[in-house]
């Protein structure tokens, strides 16, 4: 059994994934560092949405750690949350808490829907309201304005899970395995490490600067084959993980 897209404390056997909670905490830290204090979260309210629930929990924990109000929570329903549901959730937020300065959505699709509601109402994004999603979906890169988002490197997760399956089948991996793929923030307008305008390269400050960390019970099995290159071409201006992060992200 190999779990993916989550990083449970006690996996069933083997897991290749990331911490949804830690990823959203990094986005909250970024918004707070920009001076925002009234931040809301859309989604993650459905009981069966374990990943969304973890993202929402990460938002609450980060806001509380900063001493800020973590109560700006807007329900969006069961996953997958549509663009229409994202727009409806944003409408409720603007109606009930119009002084909100920033919004983190549980997914890029819901964030795009939220963006369209802001545009319908004449709410300037990002001038009046900062908006972020989760997932690094294509729609977030082509919409205007471009969405800030969190890239969980899905191709890397799939490639590493496949390699782990082959190692298990060949007897190279017999014990538990925990392989972490650390997401990164993609923020429009922040200069690239080589000075070109683009997206923020590298993980949030509190995450490890190396994208992949593995902790296995017992000795590390020998590598079956070279891993494919990391998924760094999804958005222009994102540096490979082996390049140094911007100075502001160093510990």
TORPA-487866 format. One record per residue (C-alpha): residue number from 1; residue in three letters; x, y, z. Coordinates in steps of 0.02 Angstrom, whole numbers, plus 50000, padded with zeros to 5 digits. Layout:
TORPA-487866
- NUM_Ala_X_Y_Z;
...
This chain:
TORPA-487866
- 1_Unk_50000_50000_50000;
- 2_Unk_50067_50171_49949;
- 3_Unk_49976_50330_49998;
- 4_Unk_49998_50490_49897;
- 5_Unk_49956_50676_49909;
- 6_Unk_49952_50672_50099;
- 7_Unk_50083_50652_50234;
- 8_Unk_49997_50566_50380;
- 9_Unk_50091_50548_50543;
- 10_Unk_50057_50360_50540;
- 11_Unk_50046_50302_50359;
- 12_Unk_49968_50134_50317;
- 13_Unk_50134_50072_50252;
- 14_Unk_50220_50187_50128;
- 15_Unk_50181_50366_50080;
- 16_Unk_50238_50491_49948;
- 17_Unk_50163_50661_49978;
- 18_Unk_50166_50828_50065;
- 19_Unk_50093_50918_50214;
- 20_Unk_49938_51014_50158;
- 21_Unk_49937_51104_50324;
- 22_Unk_50117_51162_50314;
- 23_Unk_50093_51223_50135;
- 24_Unk_49949_51338_50183;
- 25_Unk_50044_51398_50336;
- 26_Unk_50178_51458_50216;
- 27_Unk_50052_51557_50115;
- 28_Unk_49982_51638_50273;
- 29_Unk_50159_51685_50326;
- 30_Unk_50185_51767_50157;
- 31_Unk_50026_51871_50168;
- 32_Unk_50061_51924_50346;
- 33_Unk_50238_51973_50297;
- 34_Unk_50159_52090_50169;
- 35_Unk_50062_52175_50309;
- 36_Unk_49893_52090_50290;
- 37_Unk_49801_52048_50451;
- 38_Unk_49619_52016_50400;
- 39_Unk_49637_51855_50302;
- 40_Unk_49501_51729_50261;
- 41_Unk_49497_51548_50203;
- 42_Unk_49372_51474_50081;
- 43_Unk_49334_51287_50084;
- 44_Unk_49397_51139_50184;
- 45_Unk_49234_51124_50281;
- 46_Unk_49171_50955_50218;
- 47_Unk_49204_50808_50333;
- 48_Unk_49260_50693_50193;
- 49_Unk_49379_50822_50120;
- 50_Unk_49531_50770_50221;
- 51_Unk_49656_50870_50118;
- 52_Unk_49548_51025_50120;
- 53_Unk_49523_51003_50307;
- 54_Unk_49711_50995_50331;
- 55_Unk_49733_51154_50229;
- 56_Unk_49602_51243_50332;
- 57_Unk_49685_51181_50492;
- 58_Unk_49851_51249_50431;
- 59_Unk_49769_51418_50400;
- 60_Unk_49695_51423_50575;
- 61_Unk_49859_51370_50657;
- 62_Unk_49960_51500_50560;
- 63_Unk_49838_51642_50598;
- 64_Unk_49837_51597_50783;
- 65_Unk_50028_51589_50784;
- 66_Unk_50030_51767_50719;
- 67_Unk_49904_51821_50850;
- 68_Unk_49772_51858_50717;
- 69_Unk_49588_51818_50701;
- 70_Unk_49569_51645_50624;
- 71_Unk_49380_51651_50616;
- 72_Unk_49357_51713_50438;
- 73_Unk_49308_51541_50373;
- 74_Unk_49188_51523_50228;
- 75_Unk_49108_51354_50188;
- 76_Unk_49109_51300_50006;
- 77_Unk_49036_51124_50013;
- 78_Unk_49098_50951_49970;
- 79_Unk_49246_50927_49852;
- 80_Unk_49282_50950_49713;
- 81_Unk_49233_51132_49737;
- 82_Unk_49181_51211_49572;
- 83_Unk_49219_51384_49508;
- 84_Unk_49035_51429_49535;
- 85_Unk_49047_51374_49718;
- 86_Unk_49206_51476_49737;
- 87_Unk_49115_51629_49670;
- 88_Unk_48967_51600_49786;
- 89_Unk_49084_51582_49936;
- 90_Unk_49172_51744_49891;
- 91_Unk_49004_51831_49877;
- 92_Unk_48959_51777_50054;
- 93_Unk_49129_51834_50117;
- 94_Unk_49114_52007_50038;
- 95_Unk_48936_52025_50102;
- 96_Unk_48977_51978_50282;
- 97_Unk_49160_52032_50302;
- 98_Unk_49192_52168_50173;
- 99_Unk_49350_52228_50264;
- 100_Unk_49442_52067_50222;
- 101_Unk_49615_52102_50149;
- 102_Unk_49668_51930_50089;
- 103_Unk_49587_51764_50044;
- 104_Unk_49663_51591_50029;
- 105_Unk_49556_51465_49935;
- 106_Unk_49564_51277_49956;
- 107_Unk_49599_51254_49769;
- 108_Unk_49642_51352_49613;
- 109_Unk_49471_51319_49536;
- 110_Unk_49382_51393_49685;
- 111_Unk_49505_51538_49684;
- 112_Unk_49466_51574_49502;
- 113_Unk_49281_51576_49542;
- 114_Unk_49316_51694_49686;
- 115_Unk_49414_51806_49568;
- 116_Unk_49267_51818_49447;
- 117_Unk_49153_51872_49590;
- 118_Unk_49276_52008_49638;
- 119_Unk_49280_52068_49457;
- 120_Unk_49090_52071_49449;
- 121_Unk_49087_52183_49603;
- 122_Unk_49230_52294_49549;
- 123_Unk_49345_52234_49689;
- 124_Unk_49525_52260_49633;
- 125_Unk_49633_52103_49644;
- 126_Unk_49769_52115_49703;
- 127_Unk_49759_52302_49741;
- 128_Unk_49611_52295_49859;
- 129_Unk_49611_52108_49898;
- 130_Unk_49750_51979_49889;
- 131_Unk_49692_51809_49824;
- 132_Unk_49780_51640_49825;
- 133_Unk_49735_51463_49775;
- 134_Unk_49812_51291_49790;
- 135_Unk_49872_51169_49658;
- 136_Unk_49963_51267_49522;
- 137_Unk_49825_51231_49395;
- 138_Unk_49839_51303_49220;
- 139_Unk_49689_51417_49243;
- 140_Unk_49781_51511_49380;
- 141_Unk_49925_51549_49262;
- 142_Unk_49820_51613_49116;
- 143_Unk_49685_51714_49207;
- 144_Unk_49703_51902_49230;
- 145_Unk_49770_51940_49356;
- 146_Unk_49875_51783_49379;
- 147_Unk_49835_51691_49540;
- 148_Unk_49958_51663_49679;
- 149_Unk_49958_51477_49717;
- 150_Unk_50048_51331_49796;
- 151_Unk_50136_51206_49684;
- 152_Unk_50134_51030_49760;
- 153_Unk_50235_50955_49615;
- 154_Unk_50109_50819_49565;
- 155_Unk_50222_50747_49429;
- 156_Unk_50361_50722_49556;
- 157_Unk_50241_50634_49673;
- 158_Unk_50183_50518_49534;
- 159_Unk_50360_50480_49475;
- 160_Unk_50424_50443_49650;
- 161_Unk_50272_50337_49692;
- 162_Unk_50298_50237_49532;
- 163_Unk_50482_50211_49570;
- 164_Unk_50438_50155_49746;
- 165_Unk_50312_50029_49678;
- 166_Unk_50446_49955_49564;
- 167_Unk_50568_49945_49709;
- 168_Unk_50438_49854_49814;
- 169_Unk_50399_49731_49673;
- 170_Unk_50585_49696_49649;
- 171_Unk_50614_49672_49836;
- 172_Unk_50726_49825_49849;
- 173_Unk_50607_49908_49972;
- 174_Unk_50534_49797_50107;
- 175_Unk_50499_49913_50253;
- 176_Unk_50396_50070_50279;
- 177_Unk_50441_50224_50177;
- 178_Unk_50399_50407_50200;
- 179_Unk_50449_50519_50055;
- 180_Unk_50406_50703_50071;
- 181_Unk_50390_50820_49923;
- 182_Unk_50392_50997_49989;
- 183_Unk_50277_51120_49896;
- 184_Unk_50328_51296_49849;
- 185_Unk_50240_51463_49842;
- 186_Unk_50213_51541_49671;
- 187_Unk_50186_51728_49692;
- 188_Unk_50165_51840_49538;
- 189_Unk_50274_51994_49532;
- 190_Unk_50419_51932_49639;
- 191_Unk_50585_51933_49548;
- 192_Unk_50667_51771_49499;
- 193_Unk_50833_51721_49579;
- 194_Unk_50927_51782_49426;
- 195_Unk_50837_51950_49428;
- 196_Unk_50706_51914_49294;
- 197_Unk_50526_51958_49341;
- 198_Unk_50425_51804_49376;
- 199_Unk_50366_51693_49518;
- 200_Unk_50439_51660_49688;
- 201_Unk_50558_51514_49681;
- 202_Unk_50581_51396_49826;
- 203_Unk_50480_51339_49975;
- 204_Unk_50414_51449_50116;
- 205_Unk_50539_51498_50249;
- 206_Unk_50481_51369_50377;
- 207_Unk_50490_51227_50249;
- 208_Unk_50650_51139_50203;
- 209_Unk_50747_51216_50058;
- 210_Unk_50770_51044_49982;
- 211_Unk_50606_50994_49902;
- 212_Unk_50622_50808_49938;
- 213_Unk_50655_50729_50106;
- 214_Unk_50642_50544_50143;
- 215_Unk_50636_50454_50309;
- 216_Unk_50632_50266_50299;
- 217_Unk_50633_50131_50432;
- 218_Unk_50793_50033_50407;
- 219_Unk_50930_50061_50278;
- 220_Unk_50894_50157_50120;
- 221_Unk_50866_50041_49972;
- 222_Unk_50978_50064_49820;
- 223_Unk_50905_50171_49683;
- 224_Unk_50825_50070_49544;
- 225_Unk_50850_50202_49411;
- 226_Unk_50882_50387_49395;
- 227_Unk_50730_50492_49437;
- 228_Unk_50654_50601_49302;
- 229_Unk_50691_50787_49314;
- 230_Unk_50581_50883_49436;
- 231_Unk_50425_50970_49376;
- 232_Unk_50494_51147_49365;
- 233_Unk_50426_51197_49195;
- 234_Unk_50243_51213_49243;
- 235_Unk_50260_51402_49261;
- 236_Unk_50388_51517_49179;
- 237_Unk_50513_51594_49297;
- 238_Unk_50518_51456_49429;
- 239_Unk_50695_51403_49472;
- 240_Unk_50746_51220_49488;
- 241_Unk_50754_51165_49668;
- 242_Unk_50942_51143_49663;
- 243_Unk_50967_51330_49640;
- 244_Unk_50983_51435_49795;
- 245_Unk_50821_51517_49856;
- 246_Unk_50806_51706_49864;
- 247_Unk_50901_51784_50007;
- 248_Unk_50738_51828_50094;
- 249_Unk_50694_51645_50107;
- 250_Unk_50853_51588_50190;
- 251_Unk_50843_51545_50374;
